[in-house]
Amino acid sequence: MTHRRLRHLRAPEPLRVAGRVRAMQEKIWIRWVPSAAGSNRRNALRTSSKAVVALLLAAGLLQGCGSGRDPDGPLRGVDPAGGFVVSDRESVVDRPWSVGAIRICMQEAGTAVIEAVRPQQVIGAVAVDRFGLRANRSDEVETGGSHEPLPTLGFGDVNGFAVTASCAADQPGPELAIQLHRTGTGGGAVDGIVVDYRVGDQEYQLVNKLVVVACDPDVPGAAPEELRQDCPDAD
């Protein structure tokens, strides 16, 4: 997936989806925030939700904590590792939005077998439907996202997916994408993606700090309030 600092798409051209061409009926608005700015946004997001995270930790409910998995494994997430993605403003409640998240690859020779993928944290009025993996990059989800479900776009189940692509190779590795939807007023965000995997008998965990924000077309900004600057103004 290619890192984009800023992209506004009005989708004037046909979009190829699952072997066919169809014209997009709605405008698509997507923004890739530079890494430094994305880091500032993430810090604001995590500060605003610190109390919630503390409660989850106290209750032992935050997935990935105390898993015993080694975080220093050979699998890496790149393009745009640590990025910040803002959804199209036409995103409506209950409609799926699929967007490319992470290109994954191996830092050293070997095979990583994916066992589970989940959001590190979900904030506000959004829900994650599924994650999907595809052997090659997807133009559909890479250039603004799609309102098609991931299976329709050719993304398969993440569980059991084998990754052998080298990070040093010119050929891009498989792409991990996320499908989510808004559940109510104000929008929300997925803060971080956790990938559990194994290489042989050794268990590892990759935590990618990607933040995906789903905006509300009727309310300026997303929940929580600190992210409102990242969504376009409502009409």
C-alpha positions as CSV (number, residue, x, y, z in Angstrom):
1,M,0.0,0.0,0.0
2,T,1.4,3.4,-0.9
3,H,1.6,6.1,1.8
4,R,-0.5,9.1,0.8
5,R,-0.2,12.4,2.6
6,L,-3.4,13.9,1.3
7,R,-5.9,12.5,-1.2
8,H,-9.3,13.8,-2.1
9,L,-11.3,11.5,-4.4
10,R,-14.5,12.5,-6.1
11,A,-14.5,9.1,-8.0
12,P,-15.2,10.5,-11.5
13,E,-13.8,7.3,-13.0
14,P,-15.2,3.8,-12.9
15,L,-14.0,1.6,-10.1
16,R,-13.1,-2.0,-10.7
17,V,-14.6,-4.3,-8.2
18,A,-14.4,-8.1,-8.1
19,G,-13.7,-8.5,-11.9
20,R,-16.2,-5.9,-13.0
21,V,-16.3,-2.2,-13.6
22,R,-19.0,0.0,-12.0
23,A,-19.3,3.7,-11.5
24,M,-19.1,5.1,-8.0
25,Q,-22.3,6.9,-7.2
26,E,-21.0,8.8,-4.2
27,K,-18.0,11.0,-3.6
28,I,-15.2,9.5,-1.7
29,W,-13.1,11.5,0.7
30,I,-10.0,10.0,2.3
31,R,-7.1,11.6,4.0
32,W,-3.7,10.1,4.8
33,V,-2.2,12.2,7.6
34,P,1.7,12.4,7.7
35,S,3.4,10.3,10.3
36,A,4.3,13.1,12.6
37,A,0.8,14.6,12.5
38,G,-0.7,11.1,12.9
39,S,1.4,10.6,16.0
40,N,0.0,13.8,17.5
41,R,-3.5,12.7,16.7
42,R,-3.0,9.3,18.2
43,N,-1.6,10.8,21.4
44,A,-4.6,13.1,21.7
45,L,-6.9,10.1,21.1
46,R,-5.2,8.0,23.7
47,T,-5.1,10.8,26.3
48,S,-8.9,11.2,25.9
49,S,-9.5,7.5,26.5
50,K,-6.9,6.9,29.2
51,A,-9.5,6.3,31.9
52,V,-11.3,3.7,29.7
53,V,-8.1,1.9,28.9
54,A,-7.2,1.8,32.6
55,L,-10.6,0.2,33.5
56,L,-10.1,-2.4,30.8
57,L,-6.7,-3.2,32.0
58,A,-7.9,-3.5,35.6
59,A,-10.7,-5.8,34.5
60,G,-8.3,-7.8,32.3
61,L,-10.5,-7.2,29.3
62,L,-8.0,-5.5,26.9
63,Q,-7.2,-8.2,24.4
64,G,-3.5,-8.9,23.8
65,C,-2.4,-8.0,27.3
66,G,-0.6,-10.8,29.1
67,S,-0.9,-13.0,26.1
68,G,2.7,-14.3,26.6
69,R,3.4,-13.7,22.9
70,D,6.8,-12.3,21.9
71,P,6.4,-8.8,20.4
72,D,9.8,-8.9,18.8
73,G,9.0,-11.2,15.9
74,P,10.0,-11.2,12.2
75,L,6.6,-10.0,10.8
76,R,6.4,-6.4,10.0
77,G,3.5,-4.1,9.0
78,V,4.5,-1.3,6.5
79,D,2.8,1.3,4.4
80,P,1.5,3.2,6.3
81,A,2.8,1.7,9.6
82,G,1.8,4.2,12.2
83,G,-0.4,6.2,9.8
84,F,-3.7,7.9,10.3
85,V,-6.6,7.3,7.9
86,V,-9.9,9.3,7.8
87,S,-13.0,7.9,6.1
88,D,-15.2,9.3,3.4
89,R,-17.7,11.8,4.7
90,E,-20.6,10.0,3.0
91,S,-20.2,7.0,5.3
92,V,-23.6,6.2,6.7
93,V,-24.7,4.1,9.7
94,D,-24.6,0.4,9.1
95,R,-23.0,0.7,5.6
96,P,-19.7,-1.2,5.4
97,W,-16.5,0.6,4.6
98,S,-13.5,-1.5,3.5
99,V,-10.1,0.1,3.5
100,G,-6.6,-1.2,3.0
101,A,-4.6,-1.1,6.3
102,I,-1.2,-2.7,6.4
103,R,1.1,-4.4,3.9
104,I,2.7,-7.3,5.9
105,C,6.0,-8.9,5.2
106,M,8.9,-10.9,6.7
107,Q,12.1,-9.3,7.9
108,E,13.9,-12.6,7.7
109,A,13.4,-15.9,5.8
110,G,10.6,-18.0,7.1
111,T,6.8,-18.4,7.1
112,A,4.5,-16.6,9.5
113,V,1.1,-18.2,10.0
114,I,-1.6,-15.7,11.0
115,E,-3.8,-17.0,13.9
116,A,-5.9,-14.0,14.7
117,V,-6.4,-10.3,13.9
118,R,-8.3,-7.8,16.0
119,P,-8.5,-4.1,16.8
120,Q,-6.4,-2.9,19.7
121,Q,-9.1,-0.5,20.7
122,V,-12.4,0.7,19.3
123,I,-13.6,4.2,20.3
124,G,-17.0,5.8,19.6
125,A,-19.8,4.7,17.4
126,V,-18.0,2.3,15.1
127,A,-17.8,-1.5,14.9
128,V,-15.3,-3.8,13.1
129,D,-17.0,-6.4,10.9
130,R,-13.9,-8.3,9.9
131,F,-10.3,-8.3,8.7
132,G,-9.2,-9.8,5.5
133,L,-6.0,-10.7,3.7
134,R,-5.2,-10.7,0.0
135,A,-2.1,-12.0,-1.6
136,N,-1.6,-8.8,-3.6
137,R,-2.5,-5.1,-3.0
138,S,-6.1,-4.1,-3.8
139,D,-6.7,-1.0,-5.9
140,E,-10.3,-0.9,-4.6
141,V,-9.4,-0.4,-1.0
142,E,-6.2,1.4,-1.6
143,T,-7.6,4.4,-3.4
144,G,-10.2,5.7,-1.1
145,G,-11.8,2.5,0.2
146,S,-14.9,0.8,-0.9
147,H,-18.5,0.2,0.3
148,E,-18.2,-3.4,-0.9
149,P,-17.6,-6.1,1.8
150,L,-14.1,-7.5,1.9
151,P,-15.0,-11.0,0.6
152,T,-16.6,-9.4,-2.5
153,L,-13.3,-7.6,-3.1
154,G,-11.3,-10.9,-3.0
155,F,-10.1,-10.7,0.6
156,G,-10.0,-14.1,2.4
157,D,-10.0,-15.2,6.0
158,V,-7.0,-14.1,8.0
159,N,-6.8,-17.2,10.2
160,G,-4.2,-19.6,8.8
161,F,-2.9,-17.2,6.1
162,A,0.8,-17.9,5.5
163,V,3.1,-14.9,4.9
164,T,6.4,-15.5,3.2
165,A,7.0,-12.3,1.3
166,S,10.2,-10.5,2.2
167,C,10.2,-6.9,3.3
168,A,13.3,-6.3,1.2
169,A,11.7,-7.6,-2.0
170,D,10.6,-5.2,-4.7
171,Q,7.3,-7.1,-5.1
172,P,4.8,-6.0,-2.4
173,G,3.6,-8.5,0.1
174,P,0.0,-9.4,1.1
175,E,-2.3,-6.6,2.3
176,L,-4.3,-6.7,5.5
177,A,-7.6,-4.7,5.2
178,I,-10.3,-3.8,7.6
179,Q,-14.1,-3.6,7.1
180,L,-16.0,-1.5,9.6
181,H,-19.2,0.5,9.9
182,R,-20.6,3.3,11.9
183,T,-23.1,2.3,14.5
184,G,-24.5,5.7,15.5
185,T,-24.1,9.5,15.7
186,G,-20.7,11.1,15.9
187,G,-18.5,8.5,14.2
188,G,-15.6,6.8,15.9
189,A,-12.2,5.2,15.4
190,V,-10.2,2.0,15.4
191,D,-7.0,2.7,17.3
192,G,-4.3,0.1,16.4
193,I,-4.4,-3.4,14.9
194,V,-3.1,-6.6,16.7
195,V,-1.9,-9.6,14.7
196,D,-1.3,-12.9,16.5
197,Y,0.9,-15.3,14.5
198,R,3.4,-18.1,14.8
199,V,6.6,-19.1,13.1
200,G,7.1,-22.8,13.7
201,D,6.4,-23.4,17.4
202,Q,7.1,-19.8,18.4
203,E,4.2,-17.5,19.1
204,Y,4.4,-13.8,18.3
205,Q,2.3,-10.6,18.3
206,L,2.5,-7.6,15.9
207,V,0.9,-4.4,17.1
208,N,0.5,-1.8,14.3
209,K,-0.4,1.7,15.4
210,L,-2.7,2.5,12.4
211,V,-5.7,4.7,13.3
212,V,-8.8,4.5,11.1
213,V,-11.4,7.2,11.7
214,A,-15.0,6.9,10.4
215,C,-16.6,10.3,10.1
216,D,-20.3,11.2,10.5
217,P,-21.6,13.1,7.5
218,D,-24.2,14.9,9.6
219,V,-21.9,15.9,12.5
220,P,-18.6,17.8,12.1
221,G,-15.9,15.4,13.2
222,A,-15.7,12.0,14.8
223,A,-15.9,10.8,18.4
224,P,-14.1,11.5,20.5
225,E,-14.0,15.3,20.4
226,E,-10.2,15.5,19.9
227,L,-10.6,14.0,16.4
228,R,-13.1,16.5,15.1
229,Q,-10.4,18.5,13.3
230,D,-9.8,15.5,11.1
231,C,-13.3,15.1,9.6
232,P,-14.8,17.5,7.1
233,D,-17.5,20.0,8.1
234,A,-21.1,18.9,7.8
235,D,-23.2,20.6,5.2
